[in-house]
Amino acid sequence: MTLAPTVRTFLATEAGSAVVLLAATAAALVWANSPARDAYTALWHTPAGLYVGDLGIELDLQHWVNDLAMALFFAVVGLEINREATRGELRDPRAVAVPALGALGGLLVPVAVFLVLNAGTEAARGWGVVMSTDTAFLVGVLALFGPRCPDRLRLFLLTLAIVDDIGAILAMAVFYTDHVDLRALTVAAALVAALAVLRVRGVWRLAPYVVVGLALWVAVLASGVHATIAGVLVGLLVPTGLPHERRRAEVATRARRFLSEGGVDHEHAAEVAGRAAVPTGDRLQRALHPWSAYVVVPLFGLANAGVRLDPATLADAFGSRLTVGVAVALVVGNAVGITGAATLALRLGLGDLPGRVRWGHLLGGAVLAGIGFTISLFIAQLAFDDPVLLERAKIGVLTGSLVAAVAGSVLLRWLGERLPLCTPPRLPPTLPDLPWRSAG
């Protein structure tokens, strides 16, 4: 069955990705609160394994999603960070200063708010839950409900989310690792070195990176560090810079010769030569991004967002400091932290807001950045073994993300009518050409 062009176009947008994720989340919530809720739990706790002789890996289906499939998501995040740092917005210190400091505020202030509300309790371990902004939902909600012509604001928020992801990934690796197998960690370090050698030597084929990346995932899983860190490392180490000018010239010459000679083999060789002219990271991201956006992240939502929402569970959750702390930290912490830190950067002259983005848009975007769905749920799984605490944390994430999405959308739409991003600023009226002016 062939998709209509309009459907393909819709699925190619960030809005399409966010809608698929939202549908998967809604399906998980309906399923977990239906008469078939026991089947939901049983499905995701079904064990499955891969074996070669006596060696193998066995996880339940939820952990296959969280540990293996989400490694693809984190690889895409790493590739985006890598590309932006190599030839994108993160290269210009002034362009990155305001969103980077805003992201720092969006990391620290929500954690501070959460710890103030949960200090001295066993829930305090979940401080990392409130650190991350969900990039897919953020950009998708902005595309669906944000102001008209949000390109510049989207670029600002995307840069902020990338820096925010870096902080959340570091916290996950350092603070949410319970035990470490030094032998497996040594093997993982050797594989990271192998990826670095491939990058330095300018290897452009994807196969070596994929093979080493899969081995790295197994080594990191065995080490006790969360296996998704392997995806981040692969994304950061695959080369995303443009090929050297000399190599591009050689590739172009070879491709022209192959095409002029004709023949199937020559056409295949020309195709290979063309791929060699495209950065390896761009080709890997093009291959992984649709799977990450439309399969992995919705599957994660389906596997992890299914929490009970009956009156007793909700009453218990909203009576707990954990749920309230997560929701307040996501909404208020991000709004205050991002706006305050970014305003400080502007006042100190460290950078500028891009294009016609105004302070009001910054405030609306900061509220919208309180959507902390994917990585927040992910860290909640790492932070809490107690199912009651995990359920409370999830309800806090869902509540805070919903409030941030609605409040941020309303605020940005209202500001978009008063501070339009599409129209250029009015120029002061010019004086007529008076005789004494033209004579001078």
N, C-alpha and C positions, 0 to 999 in steps of 0.2 A: 504494500500500500504506500503510495507516494503522498507526502504531505503537500498541502497547498502552499504556494509561495508566501501567502500572508501568515500561515501558521509557522513556517520556517523562520520568517522574519521575527515573529513574536518570540519564538523560542531562542532566538539569537540575542535577545536583549536581556539586560539585568532584571528588568521587570518580569520577564518570563521565568527566570530562575527563581526569583523570590516567590512567585505565585505557585510554582511546583513545590517549593519547600513548605509554603503555607498550607497547601493541600495535603501534603504528607503529614504535617503536624496535626492538622485537624482530623485526619484519618486515624492517627495514633490515639488521639484523645477520645474520639468516638468509640474506637475499638476497645480501649482500656476501660471505658465506662459502660460497655454494653454487656448483655448476658454472656457474650463470648470472651469476656476479659481473661478467663483462665487460659484460653487458647493463645491469647496475645503473650502472656507470660511464658507459657510452655514453649511457644515457637522460638522466642529469642534466647531461651536457655537450652535449646537443643544442641548437643555437642556435635562437632564436625571436625574432621582431621585430615591432614595430608601426611602420607607416610611414604618413605623410601626405605625398604627393608625394616630394620629395627629403629630407624630414626624417623621422627615425625613431629608434627605440631598439632595439638588438639586444643581447640577453643570452642566456646559456645558461639552461636550465631551473632549475638550482640557484640561479643569481643572481636569476632572476625570483621564486623562493620567498624567498630571503634578503633581497632588496632591496625588492620590492613587497609580497608577501604578508605579510612580517613587519612592514611598516609598519602594517598593521592591528592586529597584536598590540601594537606599541608605542603606537598610538593608544589602545587600550583601557587600557594601563598609564597613559598620560598622563591619560585621563579619570578613572581611579580616583584618581590623585594629586590631580587638580583637585577632584573631588567631596569627597574626604576633607578637603582644605584649606579648602574653601568651607563645608561644613556637616557634616563628619564628625569622626572621631577626631583628625585633625591640627589641629583648631582649639584644643583644650585643651592648653596647654603641659605640665601635669602628667600628662595621659594619654599624651602623646606622648614625654615626656622619657626614660623608661626604654627603650622599644623603639627610639627614635631613637639614643640613645647606644649601645645594644646593637648596632644596625645599623652604627654608626660603627666599633665594635670588630670587627664581622664583615666590614668592608671593609678595615681597616688591618692587622689581625693576620694574616689569610691571605696578604695581599700580602707582609708581612714574612717569614713562614715560607717562602713560595715563593722570594723573592729570596735568602734565606740559603742555600737548597738549590741555587740556580741562578746565583748571582753569578758574573759573569765569563764566562758562556757565551752563545751565541747564543739559547738558550732563554729568557733573562731577559726578552726582549720580551713574553713571554706572561704577565706578571704580572697583567694584567687578567682573565685566564681565571678566576681564583679569587675574584673579587669578588662575584659575584651569586648570590643564592638563587633557585631556580626556584619561583615562586609557585604555579604549577599543581600541580607534584608535591608541594610542601610541604603545601598545604591538602588535596590529594587523599589523600596518605598519612595525614595526620592524621585525615581523615574515615574512612578504611578501617581503620586499625590503631591509632589513638590511643586515649586514655582515653575513658570514657563521658562524655557531656555536655561536649564540648571547646569550647563556644561562646566562652567568655572567653579561653581559650588561643588559639583560632583568631584572635580579634580582635587579640590581642597580636602574634601571629606575622605576621598580615597587615599590620599597621602597620609592623612591623620590615621586612618584605619590600618594602613600598612605599618606605620611606626608603632601603633597600638598592638598589632599582632606580634611584632618583634618582642615587646615587653612581656606579653602573655606567654609566648613560647618559651622564653628564657625562664620565667617563673615556673612554668610547668616542668621544665627539665631539671631545674635546681631544687625546687621545694616540694615537688610531688613525686619524687623517686624514693621509695622506701628502702630498697636494698640493691646492691650492685655486685654483679659477678665480674671480677677483675679480668679473668681470662677472656670472657666474651667481649668485655669492653675494649681490651687490647686488640682483638680481632676487628672490632668496629673501627677503632682508630686507624688500623692499617688500611681498611677499605676506604675510609675518608681520605687518607693520603693517596690511595690509588686514584680516586676521583680527582684530586687536586693535580696529580701528574697528567691525567688525561686532559684536563683543562689547560695546563701550561703547555703541553705539546700540541695543542690546537686540534685534537681529535674531533671531527665534526659528525661522525656517524653516531646515531642514537643507541645502537645495540650495546656497545661497551658500557655506556652509562646505565642502561636498563639492567644489564646483568649484574654489574657491581652494586647498583642500587638495591636489587632484590636480596643479594647476599648481605648487604648492610642492614636491611630490615630484619632479617633473621638474627644477625649478630646483636643488634640493639634490643630485640625482643628477649633474647637469651640473657642479656646483661642486666635486665631489671629496669633500665631506663625505658620510658614509654616509647613503643615502637614507632609512633608517628614522627618522632624526632628524626628518624631516617629520611622521611619524605622531605622535611625542611632542609636537611643537609644536602640532599640530592639537588633540590631546587636552587640552593645557594651556590653550588659548585659547578653546575652545568653552565658552559659559556653562553652568555647572552649578548656579548658584544658583536658588532659587525665584523665580518671577516676582513683580514688585511687587504688593503687596496690591490696589492700585487696578486694575491690569491683570487680575488674577485675577477681581475682582468684575465687570469689564466682560465678560470672557469667559464667566463663568457666566450672566450676564443674557442675553447673545446666544445662548448655547446653549439656554437654556430657551425663548426666543422661537422659535428655529428648530424645536425639537422639538414645540412646541405647534402650529405651523403645518402640520407634516407635509410629505410630499413628498420625493422622492429627492434633489433638489437641496438642499433645506433640511437633510436628514439629513447629506448630505456636508458642508455648511457647519457643521453642529453638530459633526461629527467634527473638522474643521479647528480650530474654536474650542476643542475639548477638548485637541487637541495643543498649542495655544498656551499652555495652562495648565501643561503639563509642561515642566520644564527641558530645553533643547535637548541638553545633554550627556547627560541620562538617556535621551532618545530615541535618540541616536546610539550610546550604549553598549549599549542593548537591541538595536539592529540589528546591531552589530559583534561583541558578545561571543560569541554562539553560533558564528559563523563563525571567530572567533579561537580559541576553545577546542576546537572539534570538527573544524575543517578546517585552519586555518593552522598551528597549533602541531604537530599530528600530521604534517602534510605536511613541516614543517621537520625533525621527527625522522626521517622517512623519507628525506629528501634528504641529511641530514648525519650521521646516526648509523651509517651503513654502513661500518664499519672491519673490516679483516682481523683475525681472532682465532686464526690458526693458531699452532702452538707457536713457530715462529721469530719471528713478529711479536711475540708476547707476551713471549718471552724478551728480545728487543731493547728492548721498551718498559719492562718492569720492571727492566731493567738500566740505564735512562737516568735521569738526574736530573730530566728534564722530567716524565715520567710520575709518578714518586714524589713530586716536588714538588707537582704539581697535586693528587694524591689526598690527601697529608698536609695540605696547606694547606686543602683543602675541609673535611676532617673535623676535624682538630685545631685548625686556625686559627679556624674558626667557633665550635667549642665553647668554646675559651679566650677568644676575642675578645668574643663576644656575652655569655657569662656574666660575664666580668670587668668589661666596661664597664657592663652593666646593674646588676650588684651595686654598683659604685661609685656609680651614679646613685641607687640605693636608700639606700646608706649616707649619701650627702650630702643626702638628703631632697629630691631634685629631683622625685620623682614616686613613684607607687605602682604595684604590680601590680594589674591589674583583677580584680574579683570575688574568687573563692576560689583564684586562681592562686597557687601557692607557689613557693619557690625551686627545689624539685626539678623542677617543671614547666618552669621557665625553663631549667634545665640540659638536660632532655630535648629541649625545643624548639630549643635552641642546637645540639645534635648533629644534629637533623633538618634544620636550616637549612643544613647542609653539602651538601644536594642542590643542585647548581649546574648543571643540565642545559641549559636552552634558551639563556640569555644566555651561559653559559660556552662552549658550542659555537659560538655566534655570534661571540664575541670571538676565539675560536681561529681562525676563518676569516679574521678581519681581521689577526691578529697574525702568522700564519705562511704564507708562500708556499711554503716547502719542504714537499712532501707527507710526508716522513718525520717532520719535527717536528710537522706537523699531526696525523698519525696517532697519534704518541705523546701529544700533548695530549688528543686525543679519548679515548684509552684511559684516561688519568688522570682525565678528567671522568667517564667511565662507572664506573670503579672507585670513585672517591671518592663519587660520588652513591649508588651501590649500598650501600656500607658505611654512609654516613650515614643512608640510609633504613632499613636493617635495625637498626642500633644505636639510632637515635632512636626507632623504633617499639617495640622491645623495652623500652627504658628508660621511655618514656612509659606503656606498658601496665603495666609493673611498678609504677611510681610511682602510676598511676591507681588501682590496687587499695589502695594504702596512703595515698594523699593524694587521696581522691575529690573531683572537682569538682562533683558533683551535690548532695551532702548539705550542709546548712548546718552551721557550726561549733557544737559543743555549748555551750549557755549554762550558766553556773554555776548551781548549785541555788539557788533562792530561799529565804530564811528564812521560817518561818511567821509569820503575823500574831500576834505576842505582845502581851499587854495593854499593856505599856509602850510598844510601838512604835505601836500604833494610837492611844494616848492622846496621843502627842506631836504 
